[in-house]
Amino acid sequence: MSILLNRNYGQHSAIMAGFSHVTGDLIITLDADLQNPPEEIPRLVAKADEGYDVVGTVRQKPPGQLVS
């Protein structure tokens, strides 16, 4: 599915426009820059299957990156 907007309204507006056109029991969003790896999707689905209504992630520093 593609939804084309007439200008750049920003990421939040684009996601909300997409939400208004999808159906199903579960919706997963993933940024195009793959900041969060798609390999994490099964873990998110597993939590949803446990009965959670909303499942999200929190980005942490990559392994080996120093905290300053």
A tleap script that builds the chain and sets N, CA, C and O, in Angstrom:
source leaprc.protein.ff14SB
mol = sequence {
  NMET SER ILE LEU LEU ASN ARG ASN TYR GLY
  GLN HIE SER ALA ILE MET ALA GLY PHE SER
  HIE VAL THR GLY ASP LEU ILE ILE THR LEU
  ASP ALA ASP LEU GLN ASN PRO PRO GLU GLU
  ILE PRO ARG LEU VAL ALA LYS ALA ASP GLU
  GLY TYR ASP VAL VAL GLY THR VAL ARG GLN
  LYS PRO PRO GLY GLN LEU VAL CSER
}
set mol.1.N position { 0.842 -1.163 0.000 }
set mol.1.CA position { 0.000 0.000 0.000 }
set mol.1.C position { 0.891 1.230 0.000 }
set mol.1.O position { 1.930 1.255 0.661 }
set mol.2.N position { 0.485 2.240 -0.736 }
set mol.2.CA position { 1.168 3.531 -0.726 }
set mol.2.C position { 0.146 4.621 -0.491 }
set mol.2.O position { -0.948 4.600 -1.054 }
set mol.3.N position { 0.514 5.566 0.341 }
set mol.3.CA position { -0.312 6.748 0.563 }
set mol.3.C position { 0.559 7.941 0.212 }
set mol.3.O position { 1.602 8.150 0.832 }
set mol.4.N position { 0.150 8.712 -0.760 }
set mol.4.CA position { 0.924 9.870 -1.193 }
set mol.4.C position { 0.261 11.139 -0.679 }
set mol.4.O position { -0.911 11.395 -0.956 }
set mol.5.N position { 1.012 11.923 0.066 }
set mol.5.CA position { 0.517 13.201 0.563 }
set mol.5.C position { 0.975 14.299 -0.393 }
set mol.5.O position { 1.969 14.130 -1.099 }
set mol.6.N position { 0.257 15.423 -0.422 }
set mol.6.CA position { 0.576 16.470 -1.396 }
set mol.6.C position { 1.777 17.328 -1.001 }
set mol.6.O position { 2.217 18.162 -1.792 }
set mol.7.N position { 2.310 17.143 0.191 }
set mol.7.CA position { 3.552 17.801 0.609 }
set mol.7.C position { 4.103 17.068 1.822 }
set mol.7.O position { 3.488 16.119 2.310 }
set mol.8.N position { 5.247 17.499 2.304 }
set mol.8.CA position { 5.868 16.882 3.472 }
set mol.8.C position { 5.223 17.446 4.736 }
set mol.8.O position { 5.477 18.590 5.113 }
set mol.9.N position { 4.394 16.641 5.384 }
set mol.9.CA position { 3.729 17.051 6.617 }
set mol.9.C position { 4.481 16.567 7.856 }
set mol.9.O position { 4.067 16.854 8.979 }
set mol.10.N position { 5.562 15.849 7.667 }
set mol.10.CA position { 6.330 15.335 8.792 }
set mol.10.C position { 6.006 13.876 9.081 }
set mol.10.O position { 4.999 13.335 8.625 }
set mol.11.N position { 6.890 13.261 9.851 }
set mol.11.CA position { 6.776 11.829 10.127 }
set mol.11.C position { 5.494 11.478 10.879 }
set mol.11.O position { 4.811 10.523 10.509 }
set mol.12.N position { 5.159 12.226 11.918 }
set mol.12.CA position { 3.976 11.897 12.718 }
set mol.12.C position { 2.709 11.928 11.863 }
set mol.12.O position { 1.892 11.010 11.926 }
set mol.13.N position { 2.549 12.970 11.076 }
set mol.13.CA position { 1.363 13.069 10.217 }
set mol.13.C position { 1.315 11.943 9.194 }
set mol.13.O position { 0.243 11.415 8.897 }
set mol.14.N position { 2.469 11.575 8.657 }
set mol.14.CA position { 2.514 10.481 7.685 }
set mol.14.C position { 2.100 9.159 8.329 }
set mol.14.O position { 1.350 8.381 7.739 }
set mol.15.N position { 2.590 8.913 9.534 }
set mol.15.CA position { 2.223 7.679 10.239 }
set mol.15.C position { 0.729 7.670 10.540 }
set mol.15.O position { 0.066 6.652 10.341 }
set mol.16.N position { 0.192 8.786 11.016 }
set mol.16.CA position { -1.235 8.850 11.327 }
set mol.16.C position { -2.085 8.664 10.067 }
set mol.16.O position { -3.140 8.033 10.125 }
set mol.17.N position { -1.637 9.205 8.935 }
set mol.17.CA position { -2.358 8.991 7.676 }
set mol.17.C position { -2.363 7.509 7.327 }
set mol.17.O position { -3.378 6.979 6.874 }
set mol.18.N position { -1.244 6.846 7.534 }
set mol.18.CA position { -1.174 5.408 7.280 }
set mol.18.C position { -2.098 4.627 8.191 }
set mol.18.O position { -2.779 3.705 7.744 }
set mol.19.N position { -2.128 4.989 9.474 }
set mol.19.CA position { -2.995 4.302 10.432 }
set mol.19.C position { -4.462 4.376 10.006 }
set mol.19.O position { -5.223 3.436 10.237 }
set mol.20.N position { -4.856 5.478 9.391 }
set mol.20.CA position { -6.265 5.633 9.020 }
set mol.20.C position { -6.660 4.753 7.830 }
set mol.20.O position { -7.841 4.665 7.493 }
set mol.21.N position { -5.684 4.105 7.193 }
set mol.21.CA position { -5.970 3.279 6.017 }
set mol.21.C position { -5.676 1.789 6.203 }
set mol.21.O position { -5.863 1.010 5.270 }
set mol.22.N position { -5.230 1.390 7.359 }
set mol.22.CA position { -4.872 -0.016 7.547 }
set mol.22.C position { -5.941 -0.749 8.342 }
set mol.22.O position { -6.718 -0.147 9.083 }
set mol.23.N position { -5.958 -2.061 8.170 }
set mol.23.CA position { -6.841 -2.914 8.956 }
set mol.23.C position { -6.003 -4.059 9.499 }
set mol.23.O position { -4.917 -4.345 8.994 }
set mol.24.N position { -6.501 -4.690 10.501 }
set mol.24.CA position { -5.792 -5.829 11.064 }
set mol.24.C position { -5.745 -5.734 12.574 }
set mol.24.O position { -6.186 -4.751 13.169 }
set mol.25.N position { -5.211 -6.757 13.169 }
set mol.25.CA position { -5.132 -6.822 14.622 }
set mol.25.C position { -3.880 -6.167 15.175 }
set mol.25.O position { -3.825 -5.842 16.361 }
set mol.26.N position { -2.872 -5.969 14.332 }
set mol.26.CA position { -1.586 -5.469 14.805 }
set mol.26.C position { -0.984 -4.549 13.748 }
set mol.26.O position { -0.967 -4.878 12.562 }
set mol.27.N position { -0.494 -3.399 14.187 }
set mol.27.CA position { 0.180 -2.456 13.293 }
set mol.27.C position { 1.587 -2.240 13.832 }
set mol.27.O position { 1.764 -1.950 15.015 }
set mol.28.N position { 2.582 -2.380 12.971 }
set mol.28.CA position { 3.976 -2.155 13.357 }
set mol.28.C position { 4.540 -1.079 12.446 }
set mol.28.O position { 4.422 -1.168 11.223 }
set mol.29.N position { 5.153 -0.063 13.039 }
set mol.29.CA position { 5.829 0.958 12.246 }
set mol.29.C position { 7.331 0.769 12.392 }
set mol.29.O position { 7.825 0.326 13.428 }
set mol.30.N position { 8.038 1.115 11.334 }
set mol.30.CA position { 9.494 0.982 11.319 }
set mol.30.C position { 10.048 2.105 10.459 }
set mol.30.O position { 9.648 2.259 9.306 }
set mol.31.N position { 10.963 2.890 11.009 }
set mol.31.CA position { 11.550 3.991 10.249 }
set mol.31.C position { 12.347 3.459 9.064 }
set mol.31.O position { 12.952 2.390 9.139 }
set mol.32.N position { 12.341 4.213 7.977 }
set mol.32.CA position { 13.028 3.804 6.754 }
set mol.32.C position { 14.538 3.733 6.920 }
set mol.32.O position { 15.209 3.024 6.170 }
set mol.33.N position { 15.088 4.466 7.902 }
set mol.33.CA position { 16.542 4.449 8.096 }
set mol.33.C position { 17.017 3.215 8.861 }
set mol.33.O position { 18.212 3.051 9.103 }
set mol.34.N position { 16.069 2.345 9.241 }
set mol.34.CA position { 16.367 1.100 9.958 }
set mol.34.C position { 17.147 1.345 11.252 }
set mol.34.O position { 17.975 0.528 11.656 }
set mol.35.N position { 16.870 2.483 11.895 }
set mol.35.CA position { 17.480 2.780 13.194 }
set mol.35.C position { 17.197 1.632 14.168 }
set mol.35.O position { 18.062 1.231 14.948 }
set mol.36.N position { 15.984 1.121 14.105 }
set mol.36.CA position { 15.620 -0.054 14.887 }
set mol.36.C position { 15.569 -1.234 13.927 }
set mol.36.O position { 14.867 -1.176 12.918 }
set mol.37.N position { 16.296 -2.296 14.220 }
set mol.37.CA position { 16.398 -3.410 13.272 }
set mol.37.C position { 15.087 -4.196 13.136 }
set mol.37.O position { 14.412 -4.448 14.134 }
set mol.38.N position { 14.728 -4.582 11.916 }
set mol.38.CA position { 13.525 -5.384 11.696 }
set mol.38.C position { 13.554 -6.709 12.457 }
set mol.38.O position { 12.505 -7.302 12.711 }
set mol.39.N position { 14.739 -7.171 12.817 }
set mol.39.CA position { 14.855 -8.429 13.572 }
set mol.39.C position { 14.177 -8.341 14.936 }
set mol.39.O position { 13.929 -9.369 15.567 }
set mol.40.N position { 13.874 -7.132 15.399 }
set mol.40.CA position { 13.193 -6.947 16.682 }
set mol.40.C position { 11.685 -7.186 16.584 }
set mol.40.O position { 11.019 -7.339 17.608 }
set mol.41.N position { 11.146 -7.219 15.375 }
set mol.41.CA position { 9.698 -7.345 15.199 }
set mol.41.C position { 9.130 -8.588 15.886 }
set mol.41.O position { 8.097 -8.470 16.544 }
set mol.42.N position { 9.740 -9.771 15.773 }
set mol.42.CA position { 9.165 -10.935 16.461 }
set mol.42.C position { 9.042 -10.745 17.976 }
set mol.42.O position { 8.096 -11.248 18.583 }
set mol.43.N position { 9.975 -10.033 18.588 }
set mol.43.CA position { 9.884 -9.777 20.036 }
set mol.43.C position { 8.701 -8.861 20.354 }
set mol.43.O position { 8.022 -9.044 21.365 }
set mol.44.N position { 8.459 -7.880 19.491 }
set mol.44.CA position { 7.318 -6.987 19.695 }
set mol.44.C position { 6.004 -7.751 19.536 }
set mol.44.O position { 5.078 -7.581 20.328 }
set mol.45.N position { 5.937 -8.587 18.513 }
set mol.45.CA position { 4.729 -9.384 18.275 }
set mol.45.C position { 4.482 -10.329 19.449 }
set mol.45.O position { 3.338 -10.518 19.864 }
set mol.46.N position { 5.543 -10.919 19.981 }
set mol.46.CA position { 5.396 -11.834 21.120 }
set mol.46.C position { 4.788 -11.114 22.315 }
set mol.46.O position { 3.933 -11.672 23.002 }
set mol.47.N position { 5.215 -9.884 22.570 }
set mol.47.CA position { 4.645 -9.114 23.683 }
set mol.47.C position { 3.180 -8.789 23.419 }
set mol.47.O position { 2.356 -8.856 24.332 }
set mol.48.N position { 2.850 -8.440 22.183 }
set mol.48.CA position { 1.451 -8.178 21.843 }
set mol.48.C position { 0.614 -9.436 22.040 }
set mol.48.O position { -0.523 -9.366 22.507 }
set mol.49.N position { 1.178 -10.580 21.686 }
set mol.49.CA position { 0.474 -11.856 21.863 }
set mol.49.C position { 0.238 -12.185 23.332 }
set mol.49.O position { -0.664 -12.957 23.657 }
set mol.50.N position { 1.048 -11.602 24.227 }
set mol.50.CA position { 0.848 -11.796 25.667 }
set mol.50.C position { -0.336 -10.984 26.187 }
set mol.50.O position { -0.739 -11.134 27.340 }
set mol.51.N position { -0.887 -10.128 25.339 }
set mol.51.CA position { -2.073 -9.379 25.725 }
set mol.51.C position { -1.877 -7.884 25.908 }
set mol.51.O position { -2.822 -7.176 26.257 }
set mol.52.N position { -0.664 -7.393 25.679 }
set mol.52.CA position { -0.437 -5.956 25.802 }
set mol.52.C position { -1.140 -5.216 24.671 }
set mol.52.O position { -1.147 -5.686 23.533 }
set mol.53.N position { -1.730 -4.063 24.975 }
set mol.53.CA position { -2.402 -3.251 23.957 }
set mol.53.C position { -1.420 -2.422 23.145 }
set mol.53.O position { -1.629 -2.192 21.954 }
set mol.54.N position { -0.346 -1.972 23.791 }
set mol.54.CA position { 0.670 -1.148 23.135 }
set mol.54.C position { 2.038 -1.699 23.499 }
set mol.54.O position { 2.306 -1.980 24.667 }
set mol.55.N position { 2.900 -1.854 22.507 }
set mol.55.CA position { 4.266 -2.339 22.721 }
set mol.55.C position { 5.197 -1.373 22.003 }
set mol.55.O position { 4.941 -1.000 20.858 }
set mol.56.N position { 6.271 -0.968 22.662 }
set mol.56.CA position { 7.213 -0.040 22.049 }
set mol.56.C position { 8.638 -0.384 22.431 }
set mol.56.O position { 8.892 -1.331 23.176 }
set mol.57.N position { 9.551 0.396 21.913 }
set mol.57.CA position { 10.965 0.189 22.201 }
set mol.57.C position { 11.591 1.501 22.651 }
set mol.57.O position { 11.046 2.580 22.417 }
set mol.58.N position { 12.737 1.388 23.297 }
set mol.58.CA position { 13.540 2.543 23.689 }
set mol.58.C position { 14.929 2.326 23.132 }
set mol.58.O position { 15.553 1.294 23.380 }
set mol.59.N position { 15.414 3.299 22.380 }
set mol.59.CA position { 16.739 3.180 21.775 }
set mol.59.C position { 17.806 3.362 22.848 }
set mol.59.O position { 17.704 4.245 23.700 }
set mol.60.N position { 18.830 2.517 22.795 }
set mol.60.CA position { 19.984 2.622 23.676 }
set mol.60.C position { 21.227 2.790 22.821 }
set mol.60.O position { 21.198 2.549 21.614 }
set mol.61.N position { 22.309 3.199 23.445 }
set mol.61.CA position { 23.562 3.357 22.699 }
set mol.61.C position { 24.011 1.998 22.169 }
set mol.61.O position { 23.901 0.990 22.867 }
set mol.62.N position { 24.517 1.968 20.938 }
set mol.62.CA position { 25.007 0.709 20.369 }
set mol.62.C position { 26.171 0.152 21.191 }
set mol.62.O position { 26.910 0.915 21.814 }
set mol.63.N position { 26.336 -1.167 21.196 }
set mol.63.CA position { 27.461 -1.767 21.922 }
set mol.63.C position { 28.786 -1.157 21.465 }
set mol.63.O position { 29.010 -0.951 20.273 }
set mol.64.N position { 29.644 -0.878 22.416 }
set mol.64.CA position { 30.957 -0.339 22.096 }
set mol.64.C position { 31.013 1.175 22.026 }
set mol.64.O position { 32.100 1.751 21.969 }
set mol.65.N position { 29.847 1.837 22.030 }
set mol.65.CA position { 29.850 3.298 21.988 }
set mol.65.C position { 30.015 3.833 23.404 }
set mol.65.O position { 29.308 3.414 24.320 }
set mol.66.N position { 30.944 4.754 23.578 }
set mol.66.CA position { 31.227 5.306 24.894 }
set mol.66.C position { 30.202 6.355 25.285 }
set mol.66.O position { 29.716 7.113 24.445 }
set mol.67.N position { 29.881 6.389 26.561 }
set mol.67.CA position { 28.997 7.416 27.097 }
set mol.67.C position { 29.871 8.575 27.537 }
set mol.67.O position { 30.808 8.380 28.311 }
set mol.68.N position { 29.585 9.772 27.061 }
set mol.68.CA position { 30.426 10.918 27.440 }
set mol.68.C position { 29.740 11.796 28.457 }
set mol.68.O position { 30.306 12.803 28.884 }
savepdb mol mol.pdb
quit
